[in-house]
Each structure stands twice: as C-alpha cells, then as structure tokens.
Amino acid sequence: MSMLTLPVGSRAEHNRLLPRPQQVRYGSGRLPVRGLSIRFASAPSAEDRFAAETLARFLSDRAQAPTSISEDGRSERVIVLNRTGAVDPLPVFGESPGPDSREAYQLEVTAQGGEIRAKSSAGLFYGVQTLDQLVEGSADQAMLPEVEIHDWPSLAYRGIMVDMSHGPLPTEEEVKRQLDFLARWKANQYYFYNEASIALDGFPLLNPEGRFTKDQVRRIIACGRERHIDVVPCLELYGHLHDLFRVERHADLAAVPHGSEFNPLKPPVLDLLTNWLDQITRLFPSPFVHVGMDETWELERFAKSEAQGLTPGQVYLKQFKNVSSLVNQHGRHAMVWADIFAKHAETIAQVTPGTVLVPWSYGPESDYRHFLAPFAGTHLAQFIATGVTVWNQISPDFDLSFDNIDTFLATGRQYSILGLINTIWTDDAQVLLRSAFPGIAYGAAAAWQTTPMDRAQFFSEYAPRVYPPAVAAEVAPALRKLAEAERRLQNVLGRDTMHAFWDDALAPERLKNSEAHRDGLRETRLAAEEAQERLDRALSLG
C-alpha cells in the first residue's frame, strides 16, 4: 500500500494521538468502522478478551452500531488481535522499555481490515487505546485511516499516586473511574497512598470512619489488573502517622508523644511493622511496596534527646533497614522517598540492594539535578515523582505542573531513571480531584513518549480524546482560561490560593493588597468567567 511517513509530531489532517507513538506512517486509504468485527489470531486469554471487549465498545460508540467479536473468522472486514508471546499483564521488577519490550505493539490498518500485534496482553491493550484515538468521524462516517504504527514506552514504569488520606475518602467507584481514565494514556502503575485508610485487622480505632475495606481494595486491584495497571501500596512507615499515634494505646510508639513519627528504638515498633506489612503484602500482589519515609520532621530533635548517641542519619537508616528487611522477606522490593537519604548522604551506601529510590519535587525549579545527583553511580534504581499542583489551589496550576513534569523528566532521563510517579496530593482537604485529570493524562503521556510534550497544544490535543468534538471545542479553551485564572490569582494572593480563599477579605492588610492588585483581580475574574461560560455550553451539549 502507498504510505506516507510522518514525523512523530506531525498532525497532518489526522487525529492528534496522546501519547505520541514512536513511529507512524499514514496511507491514503480509509476503513469504515461500521461492519467491522474483531477476532483473535489464536486462543485468547481472559486479558485478550477484555481488550477485545474494550475495542468493541469503543468502535460501537463511534459507529453508533454494534461491533461483534467473531470466533469463526469468516467476517470480511476484521480487526485481528494477535498476541505472540506470554500474557504478561503487569510490570515486574527489572522491566525494560524499548521497541522489543513487553509493552510494545504494532498496529496496521488498510482499506480491508486491521491488526494489532504484540508480545503481551498489555501491548494488545495499548494498541486498542491507540486504535480508538485513530477513529475519525462518527456514525456511518466513522473511519479509520490507513496507517502503520510501531510504538513502545520510553519509560518502563508510568504511574500516578493518589492521596487517600486527606479530605473526603474517594468511593470505590471513583477509584475505578481513575483507573479507567489512567488506562487511556498507557500508564501501568497506580500508587494507593495510605496513611491510615485501609482497615487492617487488629486496629479497629485507626481512622474507623475513613477507610477502605480489604474487599474494596481487592476489587480495586482487580480493576487495575484488567487495565494492565499494577496497584501498588504506598504507605508511610516512619512519619505522617498522627492518625495512629493519637490513639492512646499506640501513642507510646511515637518518637514524640502523640506525634507523627515512629521511635525506631522501641522493640514494639518492629512488631507493629511486621503485622502491617504481613497484612499489606497479602492484600496487594504488586512486586513493589512503597514504604514512604519522607519528611521526618521530628528526626533531628529525637536523635538529639533520645537516640542514645546515634546520629539522625543512623536513626533513620535503622528504621529503613527494619522496614526494607520485612518487605524483602515477603519477596517484594521496597520503594522509598529519597529526600532524607539525600539529606543524610552518608547513609546512601548502606541502602538495601534492590531498593527503588524516588527523588521527588513539585517545582518550581530551574534545575532538578540536585535531587538526582546524590544517587548517581550507586546502581540503585531510581524513579522520579512529579506533581499535579492542586493540593492548596482553587484550580490546578497546570502551568507549574506541566513545567515540573517536563523539566524533571528531562533531567531524570539524563540520570537513567526507570519510571515516573505523578502525584495527586489532597493536603488541604478541599481538592476537587477530577479537576486534576488533564494533569494525570499529561504525566502518563510524557512518560510513554520519547519526544517532549507539546505543552502549548496539550489542551487542544487532550480534549478531543476525552469528549465529543463539539464539547471538546469548548473544554479545551476553558481549561486554558482556568489555568490563566489560577496563574493570575497567584500573582495577587500567592501560590496557595485555596488557603487565601478563607482569609478575612476585609482585614486591613487584605484590603490594601486587593486595592494594589485591582487590575490583576479583574483579569482573574474575566478569565474565570470565560471558562465558566464555555463549560456551561459544554454541559448543555451533553
């Protein structure tokens, strides 16, 4: 067939694909979607069937007519799903990216039919996501362009972390919605952040009104697995545990009475950690356990007064070695936020082999090298953690978030990072989490594709992949205006606009600031009002 080779960033007249495939060649032909069926090249696994059912739903929605899954292969025009290797649905430790990787896929569409070919069920599923984005038009005008795609991830691990421990607890269905959304962008990890949000046996008073049951967690894990997303436990096994220590029977395990950090020198602490990790590893099948251990604010004070001559770094290392040993006993790999190891660099050489270090920063930074440089040459695996800045903001700060992802990721590639975790924190307990969804998509796409994201065009590329054309035409500029409104408001009130929202607006210092920034407040309101008008129109369009 006659094919046109296009640069990865080329848009031509075809849909803009997110993430951008590594290799794309378009032809001049077209394949009508109506009348297509789906079949398997060989006996399908449950994962293959899920991919086929997902594709059938996508194509049926676009064509407004049923798309069947054929077992006999007699249909004239078919999309063939061809898995050539083992099922391999989820990432494992030691995963590698690249054109021959587990997650790579090839997709071909001609005027007669199409094929998605991959080694694993994960690769097939990612090809299905791309095929959905390729459909142009709707109803009887729904068409697939003639195309050849060879695609693979640039990073082996691509995920988000969602904070379950501040503010309202998401429902089980809301978490499943997040997983379904994340799957569109070829992400493969979901970090289930839990300080005290899972009901563990033997701890009835630990956050009793704000916890997931184990059965709920199991269903969430199963939902992720169907979509080739490993649900990873993301815990706090040193600090951030005030919910535990405010319960009197556990208060004496803290470094500071009723504080937020363990006292690693007390033997009962190890008993509790053993209990927790036994339950967590039986609940989560992931090969990874993120043990947290960031921001140990009380460490220096504790070491000075209670640590029996140990330095802060030695106290921290003792706790980490206890925790990582327990994780390893269950055949898992510990992941840990890297800020305290970077602060106490003398401890880095003693980090347990097989540990994954996670340097984190949410910007703004002009240079991220100092987060990664302390661990260069250690042979320890590194991921980076970026953030969608929404935790103290009225609306997400997409400008900062996108810059953080782009700049930290570019630096991380120089240090051979293996993965990216895009974090969604809910610290101020008032976060409208769905407003962060564009940032979730941005981070997942950036971690898959090799070329830098086109930040200026992102909302125009994102909206049509999520909404019908008429709705997308309103949503894309609305998102730009919301980002502008947040940026302008920060120029007036500072970065934490949600905190400032609750300030006394009539206090003398606030009135003085408002008067000095009258024009800025007006521009903020105009941008927000335009976004509101466009979103109202989008809602009216369904």
C-alpha positions in Angstrom: 0.0 0.0 0.0 1.1 3.6 -0.5 2.1 5.0 2.8 3.2 8.5 3.9 5.8 8.6 6.6 5.1 11.4 9.0 7.3 12.9 11.8 6.1 11.8 15.2 4.9 15.4 15.9 3.1 15.7 12.6 -0.6 16.4 12.8 -1.5 16.5 9.1 -5.2 16.0 8.8 -5.4 13.1 11.2 -6.3 13.0 14.9 -3.6 14.1 17.3 -2.6 11.0 19.3 -1.8 11.0 23.0 0.7 9.8 23.9 2.6 10.4 20.6 3.5 7.0 19.0 7.2 6.4 18.3 6.7 5.6 14.6 3.7 6.5 12.4 3.2 6.0 8.7 -0.1 7.1 7.1 -1.5 6.0 3.8 -4.3 7.4 1.6 -6.9 4.7 2.2 -9.7 4.5 4.8 -11.5 1.7 6.6 -15.2 2.2 7.5 -15.8 1.3 11.2 -19.4 0.2 10.6 -19.5 -3.5 9.8 -16.1 -4.3 11.4 -15.7 -7.3 13.6 -12.9 -8.3 16.0 -11.3 -11.7 16.1 -8.2 -13.3 17.7 -5.3 -14.8 15.9 -5.1 -17.6 18.5 -6.9 -18.9 21.5 -7.4 -15.8 23.7 -6.7 -15.3 27.4 -9.1 -13.5 29.7 -6.9 -10.4 29.2 -7.2 -10.7 25.4 -10.9 -10.9 25.7 -11.0 -7.8 27.9 -9.0 -5.9 25.2 -11.4 -7.1 22.5 -14.5 -6.1 24.6 -12.9 -2.7 25.2 -12.3 -2.3 21.5 -15.8 -3.4 20.6 -17.2 -0.8 23.0 -15.0 1.9 21.5 -15.9 1.1 17.9 -19.6 0.6 18.6 -19.8 4.0 20.3 -18.0 5.7 17.4 -20.1 4.0 14.7 -23.3 4.0 16.7 -23.8 0.4 15.6 -22.7 -2.9 17.1 -19.2 -4.3 16.7 -19.1 -8.0 17.2 -16.3 -10.2 18.5 -16.1 -13.1 16.0 -14.9 -16.6 16.8 -15.1 -18.2 13.4 -13.0 -15.7 11.4 -15.5 -15.6 8.4 -16.2 -11.8 8.6 -15.0 -9.9 5.6 -13.5 -6.9 7.4 -11.9 -7.6 10.8 -9.5 -6.2 13.3 -7.3 -9.1 14.4 -5.8 -9.1 17.9 -2.5 -11.1 17.6 -0.6 -11.8 20.9 2.6 -13.5 20.0 4.0 -14.2 23.5 3.0 -14.8 27.1 0.1 -13.0 28.7 2.5 -10.9 31.0 -0.2 -8.4 32.0 1.6 -6.3 34.6 5.1 -4.7 35.1 7.6 -6.6 37.2 10.8 -5.6 38.9 13.6 -5.2 36.3 11.3 -4.2 33.4 12.9 -2.6 30.4 11.3 -0.2 27.8 12.1 -0.2 24.1 10.8 -1.4 20.7 11.1 -5.1 21.7 9.7 -4.7 25.2 6.8 -6.4 26.8 4.6 -3.4 26.2 5.5 -2.6 22.6 2.9 -3.1 19.9 2.4 -2.8 16.2 -0.8 -1.6 14.6 -1.8 -1.7 10.9 -4.9 -0.6 9.2 -5.7 -1.0 5.5 -8.8 -0.5 3.5 -9.6 -4.2 4.0 -9.0 -4.5 7.8 -6.5 -4.2 10.6 -4.3 -5.9 13.0 -2.8 -5.2 16.5 0.2 -7.3 17.2 2.1 -7.5 20.5 4.1 -9.9 22.6 1.9 -9.5 25.6 -1.7 -8.8 26.5 -0.6 -5.4 27.8 0.8 -4.5 24.4 -2.5 -5.5 22.8 -4.4 -3.3 25.2 -2.2 -0.3 24.4 -2.8 -0.9 20.7 -6.6 -0.9 21.4 -6.2 2.5 23.1 -4.4 3.9 20.1 -6.9 2.5 17.6 -9.7 4.2 19.5 -7.9 7.5 19.1 -7.5 7.0 15.4 -11.2 6.9 14.6 -12.3 9.9 12.5 -15.9 11.0 12.2 -18.9 9.3 13.7 -21.9 7.1 12.8 -21.9 6.0 9.2 -19.0 8.4 8.5 -16.7 6.8 11.2 -13.5 5.8 9.5 -10.0 4.5 10.4 -7.2 5.9 8.4 -4.8 3.7 6.6 -1.8 3.6 8.9 1.2 1.6 10.3 2.3 2.3 13.9 5.2 0.8 15.8 5.0 2.1 19.4 6.7 1.4 22.7 7.2 3.1 26.0 10.2 5.3 26.7 10.0 4.5 30.5 9.2 1.1 31.9 7.1 2.4 34.8 4.5 5.1 34.4 2.0 5.8 37.1 0.2 8.2 39.4 -0.1 8.3 43.2 -3.4 9.4 44.6 -3.6 10.6 48.2 -6.4 8.7 50.1 -5.5 10.2 53.5 -6.6 13.8 53.4 -10.1 15.1 52.8 -13.1 13.0 51.8 -12.3 9.3 51.1 -12.9 8.5 47.4 -15.5 5.9 46.8 -14.6 2.5 45.3 -16.3 3.5 42.1 -14.4 6.8 42.0 -11.0 5.0 42.2 -12.1 2.6 39.5 -13.0 5.7 37.4 -9.5 7.0 37.9 -8.0 3.6 36.8 -10.2 3.6 33.7 -9.1 7.1 32.9 -5.4 6.3 33.5 -5.6 3.3 31.2 -6.3 5.6 28.2 -2.8 7.1 28.4 -1.0 3.7 28.7 0.0 4.1 32.4 0.9 0.9 34.2 1.0 1.8 37.9 -1.4 3.3 40.4 0.1 4.1 43.8 -2.6 3.7 46.5 -1.4 6.2 49.1 -2.5 5.1 52.6 -1.5 6.5 55.9 -4.5 5.0 57.8 -7.1 4.5 55.0 -7.2 0.7 54.9 -9.0 -1.4 57.5 -6.3 -3.6 58.9 -7.1 -6.4 61.3 -6.4 -5.6 64.9 -6.7 -1.8 64.5 -10.4 -1.0 65.0 -9.8 2.6 66.2 -7.4 3.6 63.4 -9.4 6.1 61.4 -12.6 4.0 61.5 -14.8 6.3 59.5 -12.4 6.9 56.7 -11.1 3.5 55.5 -11.4 1.1 52.6 -12.3 -2.5 53.5 -9.9 -5.2 52.3 -12.6 -6.4 49.9 -12.9 -3.0 48.4 -9.1 -2.9 47.9 -9.2 -6.3 46.3 -11.8 -5.2 43.8 -9.8 -2.1 43.0 -6.7 -4.2 42.4 -8.7 -6.5 40.1 -10.0 -3.5 38.2 -6.4 -2.2 37.7 -5.2 -5.6 36.6 -7.8 -5.8 33.8 -6.4 -2.5 32.5 -2.8 -3.6 32.9 -2.2 -1.3 35.9 -0.4 -2.6 38.9 -2.0 -1.2 42.1 1.0 -0.5 44.4 0.6 0.0 48.1 2.1 3.4 49.0 2.5 3.6 52.8 4.0 5.7 55.5 6.2 3.6 57.7 8.1 6.3 59.6 6.3 9.7 59.7 3.0 11.2 58.7 1.2 8.8 61.2 -0.6 11.1 63.6 -3.8 9.1 62.9 -2.0 6.1 64.6 -0.4 8.0 67.5 -3.4 9.9 68.5 -4.9 6.6 69.6 -3.7 6.3 73.2 -2.8 2.6 73.1 -0.3 3.4 70.3 0.9 6.8 71.5 4.0 5.4 73.3 5.4 4.1 70.0 5.9 7.7 68.7 9.3 9.5 68.9 7.4 12.4 70.4 4.3 11.8 72.5 1.2 11.9 70.3 3.5 13.0 67.4 3.6 11.7 63.9 6.8 9.5 63.7 7.8 6.1 65.0 10.5 5.7 67.6 12.7 3.1 65.8 14.5 2.2 69.0 11.4 0.7 70.7 11.0 -3.1 70.0 7.2 -3.0 69.8 7.5 -0.7 66.7 9.1 -3.6 64.8 6.2 -5.9 65.9 3.6 -3.4 64.6 5.5 -3.0 61.3 5.7 -6.8 60.9 2.0 -7.0 61.4 1.2 -4.3 59.0 3.5 -5.5 56.2 2.2 -9.0 56.6 -1.3 -7.8 56.0 -0.4 -5.4 53.2 1.6 -7.9 51.2 -1.1 -10.5 51.5 -3.6 -7.9 50.2 -1.5 -6.3 47.4 0.2 -8.7 44.9 2.4 -6.0 43.5 6.2 -6.7 43.4 6.6 -3.2 44.9 5.9 -1.8 48.3 6.4 2.0 48.6 7.3 2.5 52.3 7.2 6.3 52.3 9.5 7.6 55.0 9.7 11.2 53.7 9.6 14.5 55.7 10.7 13.1 59.1 10.4 16.5 60.8 11.0 15.2 64.3 14.1 13.1 63.5 16.7 15.7 64.5 15.1 16.6 67.8 14.6 12.9 68.6 18.2 12.0 67.8 19.5 14.8 70.0 17.5 13.8 73.0 16.6 10.2 72.8 18.8 8.3 70.3 21.5 7.0 72.7 24.3 8.7 70.8 23.1 7.8 67.3 23.1 10.5 64.6 19.8 11.4 62.8 21.1 9.6 59.8 21.8 6.4 61.8 18.3 6.5 63.4 16.7 6.9 60.0 18.8 4.1 58.5 17.9 1.8 61.3 14.2 2.3 60.6 14.7 1.9 56.9 16.7 -1.3 57.3 14.0 -2.8 59.6 11.3 -1.9 57.1 13.1 -3.0 53.9 14.1 -6.3 55.5 10.4 -7.0 56.2 9.5 -6.1 52.7 12.2 -8.3 51.2 11.1 -11.2 53.4 7.8 -11.1 51.5 9.6 -11.2 48.2 8.9 -7.6 47.4 11.0 -4.6 46.6 10.9 -1.5 48.8 10.5 1.9 47.2 11.3 5.0 49.4 11.0 8.7 49.0 14.6 9.8 48.7 14.7 13.2 50.4 16.0 12.0 53.8 18.7 9.9 52.2 19.8 12.9 50.2 19.9 15.0 53.4 22.0 12.4 55.2 24.2 11.3 52.2 26.5 9.3 54.4 23.7 6.6 54.6 23.3 6.1 50.9 26.0 3.5 50.6 24.1 1.3 53.1 20.7 1.3 51.3 19.4 -2.2 50.9 20.2 -3.6 47.4 17.0 -3.9 45.3 15.6 -0.7 46.8 14.0 1.8 44.4 14.8 5.4 45.3 12.2 8.0 44.5 13.5 11.6 44.4 10.5 14.0 44.4 9.9 17.6 43.7 6.9 19.5 42.6 8.7 22.7 41.5 9.2 25.4 40.6 12.8 24.5 39.9 15.1 25.7 37.1 17.4 22.7 37.7 16.5 19.3 39.1 19.9 17.8 39.1 20.5 18.2 42.8 17.6 15.8 43.5 19.2 13.0 41.5 22.9 13.6 41.7 23.4 12.2 45.2 22.4 8.8 43.9 24.4 8.8 40.7 26.7 5.8 40.5 25.0 3.8 43.3 23.4 1.2 41.0 20.2 1.7 42.8 17.1 2.0 40.6 15.5 5.5 40.6 12.1 6.7 39.7 11.1 10.4 39.9 7.9 11.8 41.5 6.3 14.9 39.9 3.1 16.5 40.9 -0.2 18.0 39.6 -0.3 21.2 41.8 -3.8 21.1 43.1 -3.4 20.4 46.8 -3.6 24.1 48.0 -5.1 25.7 44.9 -8.6 26.6 43.9 -7.9 25.3 40.4 -5.0 23.2 39.3 -1.8 25.2 38.5 -1.3 23.5 35.1 1.5 25.9 34.1 3.6 24.8 37.1 2.6 21.1 36.8 3.5 20.8 33.2 6.8 22.6 33.7 7.6 20.3 36.6 6.8 17.2 34.6 8.7 18.3 31.5 11.8 19.7 33.3 12.2 17.0 36.0 11.6 14.2 33.4 14.2 15.6 31.0 16.7 15.7 33.8 15.7 12.3 35.0 16.4 10.8 31.6 20.0 12.1 31.9 20.3 10.0 35.1 18.7 6.9 33.5 15.6 6.9 35.7 13.3 3.9 35.2 9.9 5.4 36.0 7.8 8.4 36.8 5.1 8.7 39.5 2.9 11.7 39.0 1.4 12.6 42.5 -2.0 13.9 43.3 -1.9 15.2 46.9 -5.0 16.4 48.7 -3.4 18.2 51.7 -5.9 21.0 52.2 -8.8 18.5 52.2 -10.8 20.6 49.7 -9.4 19.3 46.4 -11.7 18.7 43.5 -9.7 15.8 42.3 -11.3 15.4 38.9 -10.1 18.8 38.0 -6.6 17.3 38.0 -7.4 14.8 35.3 -5.7 16.7 32.5 -2.5 16.7 34.6 -2.8 12.9 35.1 -3.0 12.5 31.3 -0.1 14.8 30.7 2.2 12.9 33.1 1.3 9.5 31.7 1.7 10.6 28.1 5.1 12.3 28.8 6.4 9.1 30.4 5.4 7.0 27.4 6.6 9.1 24.5 10.2 9.9 23.7 9.6 13.4 22.2 8.8 16.3 24.6 5.2 17.1 25.2 3.7 20.0 23.1 2.7 22.0 26.1 1.2 24.8 24.1 -1.1 22.5 22.2 -1.9 20.0 25.0 -5.4 21.0 25.9 -6.3 21.1 22.2 -5.0 17.6 21.9 -6.4 16.3 25.2 -10.0 17.4 24.9 -10.9 15.6 21.7 -9.5 12.4 23.1 -11.9 12.6 26.1 -15.0 14.5 24.8 -17.2 14.6 21.7 -16.0 17.1 19.1 -18.5 19.9 19.9 -17.8 19.5 23.7 -14.1 19.4 23.2 -14.2 22.6 21.3 -15.5 24.3 24.4 -13.5 22.3 27.0 -10.0 23.0 25.6 -10.2 26.8 25.7 -12.0 26.6 29.1 -9.0 24.6 30.5 -6.6 27.3 29.2 -8.7 30.0 30.8 -8.9 28.2 34.1 -5.1 27.8 34.1 -4.8 31.5 33.3 -7.2 32.5 36.1 -5.2 30.4 38.7 -2.0 31.9 37.5 -3.3 35.5 37.7 -4.8 34.9 41.1 -1.5 33.6 42.4 0.1 36.8 41.3 -2.3 38.6 43.7 -2.7 36.1 46.6 0.4 33.9 46.5 0.7 30.3 45.4 -1.7 28.8 48.0 -4.9 30.3 46.6 -7.3 27.9 48.4 -5.8 28.9 51.7 -6.1 32.6 50.8 -9.7 32.0 49.9 -10.5 31.6 53.6 -8.7 34.8 54.7 -10.7 37.7 56.1 -11.1 39.8 52.9 -12.0 42.9 55.0 -8.8 42.8 57.1 -6.8 46.0 56.5 -3.8 44.1 55.0 -6.1 42.2 52.7 -7.9 45.3 51.5 -4.6 47.0 50.9 -3.4 44.1 48.8 -6.7 43.9 46.9 -6.5 47.6 46.1 -2.9 47.3 44.9 -3.9 44.4 42.6 -7.3 45.6 41.4 -6.3 45.1 37.7 -5.0 41.6 38.4 -8.2 40.6 40.2 -10.3 41.9 37.3 -8.2 39.9 34.8 -8.6 36.8 37.0 -12.3 37.2 37.1 -12.6 37.7 33.3 -10.6 34.6 32.6 -12.6 32.5 35.1 -15.9 33.8 33.7 -14.9 32.9 30.2 -14.0 29.4 31.4 -17.4 29.2 33.2 -19.3 30.3 30.1 -17.5 27.7 27.9 -18.0 24.9 30.5 -21.7 25.8 30.7 -22.0 25.4 26.9 -20.1 22.2 27.1 -22.5 20.8 29.7 -25.5 21.9 27.6 -24.1 19.9 24.7 -24.1 16.7 26.8 
